[in-house]
Amino acid sequence: IESRIRLGDPNPESNYHQIWNDDTKELEIIHTFNEFPDGFDRFGIIHIPSKKEVLLLGGYNHETGYGVDSIYKYSVRTKIWKLMDIKLPGKMHGFASLITKDERYVIMLGEYYEDTKQIIILDLMKMEFSESKVELPFVICRAIIIEDKDENNLLVHGFIRREVITKYNMHIPLSLIGTVGKYHCIEYIHILHYGGPHYKINVKRILKEEDETE
């Protein structure tokens, strides 16, 4: 998300969305979530750059004391929030949320307050949820997804050399190989435990079930 976009404040009782105004040098409230009068937090938030949209997933409702299953979509172009028809598979809050580089999948890991090790996947193309067969090694609420560019470049160069250059004695410009590499991505999710161990896993392992159905 652009640094200009801000949801709430350190006070968990906030229920508004602010944007920085470069002219006035102040934060302006552009939307208030009136359905959460006592505020909400611990939600997942995802930025989709190509669509210029932001997804707000779940959260903790301070009025009811429970999580919510709602999904909101924000348009950076129109600056309007919209409640989506699709809902989360449960009233989720306190989970880590990530998006793959191709912007196809949103991956939600664990739920600290429900003590679960499940990994939920939202297919943004089909707008369908599924549960990965892979379980987390521990309950977490912090994770990051990182592209391994070195491994990706090595794999792409090796494949083209073996399957094209060697077999057919063709010369392939490095610029073309680099272009091919942009459409192939190796990503790892790094899972961080508070004061504990650090794990990583290839995103393809988490998405394996979805890949097999394509």
Phi, psi and chi 1 to 4 in degrees:
 res  aa     phi    psi   chi1   chi2   chi3   chi4
   1 ILE       -  142.9  -58.5  176.2      -      -
   2 GLU   -61.7  145.9  -62.3  175.6    3.9      -
   3 SER   -63.4  -16.1   58.9      -      -      -
   4 ARG   -73.3  -18.6  -61.4 -173.1  -48.6  110.3
   5 ILE   -93.8  129.4  -61.6  175.9      -      -
   6 ARG  -137.9  132.7 -175.7 -176.7 -176.1 -146.8
   7 LEU  -110.4  119.7  -78.7  164.3      -      -
   8 GLY    67.4 -158.0      -      -      -      -
   9 ASP  -151.3 -178.5   59.8   21.4      -      -
  10 PRO   -59.1  -17.5  -25.8   36.3      -      -
  11 ASN   -78.6  115.6 -179.5   -2.3      -      -
  12 PRO   -64.5  -10.0   24.4  -34.4      -      -
  13 GLU   -84.9    3.0  -64.5 -178.8   -2.8      -
  14 SER   -76.3  149.8   62.5      -      -      -
  15 ASN  -141.6   36.1   63.9  -19.0      -      -
  16 TYR  -131.3  166.2   49.0   80.4      -      -
  17 HIS  -119.4  128.4  171.9 -160.0      -      -
  18 GLN  -116.0  153.0  -63.8  173.2  -62.2      -
  19 ILE  -132.3  138.9  -73.0 -174.5      -      -
  20 TRP   -73.5  129.8  177.7 -103.3      -      -
  21 ASN   -99.8  113.0 -172.4  -45.5      -      -
  22 ASP   -65.7  -26.3  -71.3  -31.7      -      -
  23 ASP   -76.1  -47.6  -64.4  -33.1      -      -
  24 THR   -89.0  -12.6   63.3      -      -      -
  25 LYS    59.2   38.7  -55.3  -57.9 -180.0 -176.6
  26 GLU  -138.9  159.4  -67.4 -179.9  -12.6      -
  27 LEU   -85.8  130.6  -74.3  165.5      -      -
  28 GLU  -112.1  135.7  -63.6 -179.7   -5.4      -
  29 ILE   -79.4  119.6  -63.8  176.3      -      -
  30 ILE  -107.1  -14.7   65.9  166.1      -      -
  31 HIS  -155.5  140.0 -178.5   80.1      -      -
  32 THR  -119.6  128.2  -59.7      -      -      -
  33 PHE   -84.0   87.9  -67.4   88.4      -      -
  34 ASN   -66.6  -19.4  -65.8  -44.5      -      -
  35 GLU   -71.3  -10.1   52.8  -89.6   56.5      -
  36 PHE  -123.5   71.0  -54.8  112.2      -      -
  37 PRO   -61.0  -28.6   22.8  -34.4      -      -
  38 ASP   -95.5    7.1  -68.2  -22.9      -      -
  39 GLY    93.9  164.2      -      -      -      -
  40 PHE  -153.2  153.8   74.0  116.4      -      -
  41 ASP  -156.4 -166.5   58.7   -0.1      -      -
  42 ARG    59.3   30.6  -52.7  171.7 -161.4  169.9
  43 PHE   -92.6  165.9   43.0   74.0      -      -
  44 GLY   -95.6  146.9      -      -      -      -
  45 ILE  -138.0  132.1 -167.0  159.3      -      -
  46 ILE  -129.1  131.3  -68.3  -66.6      -      -
  47 HIS  -102.4  129.1 -178.6 -149.3      -      -
  48 ILE  -111.5   92.2  -51.6  175.5      -      -
  49 PRO   -56.3  -44.8  -24.3   35.0      -      -
  50 SER   -64.2  -30.5   64.1      -      -      -
  51 LYS   -96.5   -6.6  -64.4 -177.3  178.0 -179.4
  52 LYS    53.1   50.0  -64.8 -171.9 -179.8  -61.0
  53 GLU  -130.7  157.8  -67.2  176.3  -12.9      -
  54 VAL  -127.6  134.0  175.9      -      -      -
  55 LEU  -106.5  133.1  -64.2 -178.2      -      -
  56 LEU  -112.1  117.6 -169.0  152.5      -      -
  57 LEU  -110.7  122.9  -48.0  164.7      -      -
  58 GLY    60.3 -146.2      -      -      -      -
  59 GLY   129.2  171.5      -      -      -      -
  60 TYR  -108.4  120.9  179.7   81.3      -      -
  61 ASN   -88.0  113.1 -173.2  -20.1      -      -
  62 HIS   -72.6  -17.2  -77.0  -92.6      -      -
  63 GLU   -74.9  -44.1  180.0 -174.9   22.7      -
  64 THR   -93.1  -22.4   63.6      -      -      -
  65 GLY    79.2   17.9      -      -      -      -
  66 TYR  -129.9  165.8  -65.5   99.4      -      -
  67 GLY   -76.4  171.8      -      -      -      -
  68 VAL  -127.6  156.9  -62.5      -      -      -
  69 ASP  -108.6   13.8   56.7    5.5      -      -
  70 SER   -80.6  155.0   55.7      -      -      -
  71 ILE  -128.9  125.6  -58.9  178.2      -      -
  72 TYR  -110.6  146.5  -67.9   84.5      -      -
  73 LYS  -120.2  131.9 -179.9  170.8   66.4  175.5
  74 TYR  -116.0  131.9  173.1   74.3      -      -
  75 SER   -97.1  120.7  170.3      -      -      -
  76 VAL   -66.3  -28.7  176.7      -      -      -
  77 ARG   -71.1  -49.5  -65.3 -173.0  179.7   94.5
  78 THR   -93.6  -14.6   63.8      -      -      -
  79 LYS    59.8   40.7  -60.7 -178.9 -179.4  178.8
  80 ILE  -124.0  134.7  -65.8  175.9      -      -
  81 TRP   -92.5  142.9  -78.3   97.9      -      -
  82 LYS  -137.1  131.8  176.8 -176.6  177.4 -178.4
  83 LEU   -77.8  123.3  176.7   62.7      -      -
  84 MET   -83.7  156.4  -59.1 -177.0   68.9      -
  85 ASP   -72.2  -35.6  -66.2  -29.8      -      -
  86 ILE   -70.7  143.5 -174.2  173.7      -      -
  87 LYS  -122.2  158.1  -65.5 -176.2  179.2  -64.3
  88 LEU   -64.9  157.7  -66.4  171.2      -      -
  89 PRO   -68.5   -9.7   18.1  -27.4      -      -
  90 GLY  -160.0  173.6      -      -      -      -
  91 LYS   -82.1   89.8  -62.2 -177.4 -177.9  -62.8
  92 MET  -102.0  144.9  -59.1  171.0   59.7      -
  93 HIS  -161.3  155.3   59.6  100.9      -      -
  94 GLY    73.2   31.8      -      -      -      -
  95 PHE  -114.1  162.4   54.2   91.7      -      -
  96 ALA   -88.9  140.5      -      -      -      -
  97 SER  -130.6  131.7   53.1      -      -      -
  98 LEU  -135.1  158.6  -51.2  167.6      -      -
  99 ILE  -128.7  139.0 -173.8  170.0      -      -
 100 THR   -72.6  159.1   54.9      -      -      -
 101 LYS   -60.4  -34.6 -176.0 -179.5  178.3 -178.7
 102 ASP   -77.9   -0.5   61.0    5.6      -      -
 103 GLU    61.3   28.8  -59.6  179.6    8.4      -
 104 ARG   -92.8  -39.1  170.1   71.5 -174.5  -89.0
 105 TYR  -123.0  139.8  -60.9  101.2      -      -
 106 VAL  -105.3  129.0  172.0      -      -      -
 107 ILE  -114.5  123.8  -58.5  173.2      -      -
 108 MET  -112.8  121.1  -69.4  162.6  -82.7      -
 109 LEU  -111.6  122.5  -57.4   99.5      -      -
 110 GLY    63.6  179.6      -      -      -      -
 111 GLU  -158.8   99.6 -169.0  178.8   -6.1      -
 112 TYR   -52.7  -41.0 -177.1   80.1      -      -
 113 TYR   -81.9  -11.8  -61.6   94.0      -      -
 114 GLU  -108.2    0.3  -65.4  -65.0  -27.4      -
 115 ASP    55.1   51.8 -166.7   32.8      -      -
 116 THR  -120.2  149.5  177.2      -      -      -
 117 LYS  -107.4   14.8  -63.6 -179.4  179.2 -180.0
 118 GLN   -76.7  156.5   67.8  179.8  160.3      -
 119 ILE  -121.6  118.2  -61.0  175.5      -      -
 120 ILE  -101.5  138.2  -60.1  -63.7      -      -
 121 ILE  -119.2  130.9  -58.7  164.4      -      -
 122 LEU  -111.0  117.4  169.5   59.3      -      -
 123 ASP   -83.5  108.9 -174.4  -30.6      -      -
 124 LEU   -71.6  -19.2  -68.0  175.3      -      -
 125 MET   -77.7  -43.5 -177.2  178.8  -65.7      -
 126 LYS   -93.9  -14.6  -59.2  177.2 -178.9  178.5
 127 MET    54.0   52.0  -66.9  -51.4  -68.8      -
 128 GLU  -130.5  147.7  -65.9  177.3   -7.2      -
 129 PHE  -100.5  150.3  -73.0   97.8      -      -
 130 SER  -150.0  165.8   61.9      -      -      -
 131 GLU  -113.8  128.3 -177.4  176.6  -15.6      -
 132 SER   -67.9  149.1  174.7      -      -      -
 133 LYS   -75.2  -14.1  -66.6 -178.2  178.4  179.9
 134 VAL   -84.4  134.5  176.7      -      -      -
 135 GLU  -107.7  152.5  -75.7 -166.6  -14.0      -
 136 LEU   -70.3  150.8  -63.4  168.6      -      -
 137 PRO   -72.4  -18.8   25.1  -33.4      -      -
 138 PHE  -162.0  164.2   42.6   70.1      -      -
 139 VAL   -71.9  127.8  175.9      -      -      -
 140 ILE  -136.4  163.0   59.0   97.5      -      -
 141 CYS  -138.9   18.8   61.2      -      -      -
 142 ARG  -135.5  127.2  -70.9  -68.0 -177.8  -89.0
 143 ALA  -158.3  160.5      -      -      -      -
 144 ILE  -144.5  147.1 -172.1  171.3      -      -
 145 ILE  -110.7  130.2 -172.3  167.2      -      -
 146 ILE  -131.8  134.5  -61.5  176.6      -      -
 147 GLU   -82.1  131.2  177.2 -173.1    1.2      -
 148 ASP   -92.5   89.8 -168.1  -35.6      -      -
 149 LYS   -67.1  -36.4  -66.7 -176.6  178.6 -179.8
 150 ASP   -64.3  -46.9  -69.8  -22.3      -      -
 151 GLU   -65.5  -38.2 -176.1  176.2  -12.4      -
 152 ASN   -64.5  -47.0 -173.7   62.8      -      -
 153 ASN   -63.2  -40.4  -70.3  -24.0      -      -
 154 LEU   -62.6  -42.7 -177.0   63.3      -      -
 155 LEU   -67.2  -45.1 -177.8   62.6      -      -
 156 VAL   -65.3  -46.5  170.7      -      -      -
 157 HIS   -62.6  -42.4  -80.8   72.7      -      -
 158 GLY   -64.6  -41.7      -      -      -      -
 159 PHE   -65.0  -45.8  176.4   81.9      -      -
 160 ILE   -66.1  -38.8  -68.2  178.0      -      -
 161 ARG   -63.7  -42.4  178.1  176.8  -64.7  -83.6
 162 ARG   -74.5  -45.3 -175.8 -172.1   67.5 -172.1
 163 GLU   -90.4  -18.5  -61.2  -63.1  -32.4      -
 164 VAL  -119.9  -58.1 -180.0      -      -      -
 165 ILE   -65.9  -50.0  -62.5  176.5      -      -
 166 THR   -70.4  -45.5  -57.8      -      -      -
 167 LYS   -69.7  -40.0  -77.2 -173.3  176.8 -179.0
 168 TYR  -114.0    5.4  -58.4   99.5      -      -
 169 ASN    52.9   44.6 -165.8   28.3      -      -
 170 MET  -103.5  149.5  -65.2  177.0   61.6      -
 171 HIS   -97.7  120.4  171.6   71.2      -      -
 172 ILE  -112.1  119.0  -54.2  -63.9      -      -
 173 PRO   -59.9  143.5  -20.6   32.2      -      -
 174 LEU   -59.9  -32.5  -71.4  176.7      -      -
 175 SER   -63.1  -36.5   57.9      -      -      -
 176 LEU   -70.9  -40.2  180.0   58.2      -      -
 177 ILE   -62.2  -40.2  -62.7  176.4      -      -
 178 GLY   -62.9  -36.8      -      -      -      -
 179 THR   -65.4  -41.9  -59.5      -      -      -
 180 VAL   -60.3  -40.3  173.1      -      -      -
 181 GLY   -61.8  -26.6      -      -      -      -
 182 LYS   -69.4  -22.2  -68.4 -179.3  179.2  179.5
 183 TYR   -98.2    4.9  -67.3   91.0      -      -
 184 HIS  -125.7  131.6 -175.5  -86.7      -      -
 185 CYS  -138.4  130.1 -179.3      -      -      -
 186 ILE  -108.0  118.0  -62.4  176.5      -      -
 187 GLU  -121.5  146.3  -65.1  174.9  -72.8      -
 188 TYR  -124.3  141.3  -73.9   91.8      -      -
 189 ILE   -97.3  125.4  -69.7  178.6      -      -
 190 HIS  -100.0  123.6  -68.4 -104.9      -      -
 191 ILE  -107.3  124.4  -55.9  168.1      -      -
 192 LEU  -113.4  129.8  -51.3  174.9      -      -
 193 HIS  -105.3  139.0 -169.0  -84.7      -      -
 194 TYR   -58.9  113.4  -68.3  113.8      -      -
 195 GLY    66.1   14.7      -      -      -      -
 196 GLY  -127.5 -152.1      -      -      -      -
 197 PRO   -74.3  169.2   27.7  -35.2      -      -
 198 HIS  -126.3  122.6  168.8 -166.6      -      -
 199 TYR  -116.5  159.1  -70.8   80.9      -      -
 200 LYS  -141.2  153.7   76.8  172.2 -175.7  177.8
 201 ILE  -147.5  143.3 -176.5  171.8      -      -
 202 ASN   -68.4  131.8 -167.2  -50.5      -      -
 203 VAL   -58.0  -32.9  170.6      -      -      -
 204 LYS   -61.4  -30.8  -72.3 -173.8  176.6  179.9
 205 ARG   -66.8  -36.7  -73.1 -168.1   57.1 -166.1
 206 ILE   -71.8  -35.0  -67.6  176.8      -      -
 207 LEU   -93.8    7.5  -58.6  177.2      -      -
 208 LYS   -55.3  -43.1 -175.4  175.9 -178.9 -179.1
 209 GLU   -62.3  -40.4 -176.5  177.1   -8.5      -
 210 GLU   -66.9  -40.7  -79.6   68.2   32.6      -
 211 ASP   -61.3  -36.5  -68.7  -18.9      -      -
 212 GLU   -71.3  -20.0  -69.8  176.2  -14.1      -
 213 THR   -90.3   -8.0   62.4      -      -      -
 214 GLU   -74.2      -  -61.1 -102.4  -30.9      -
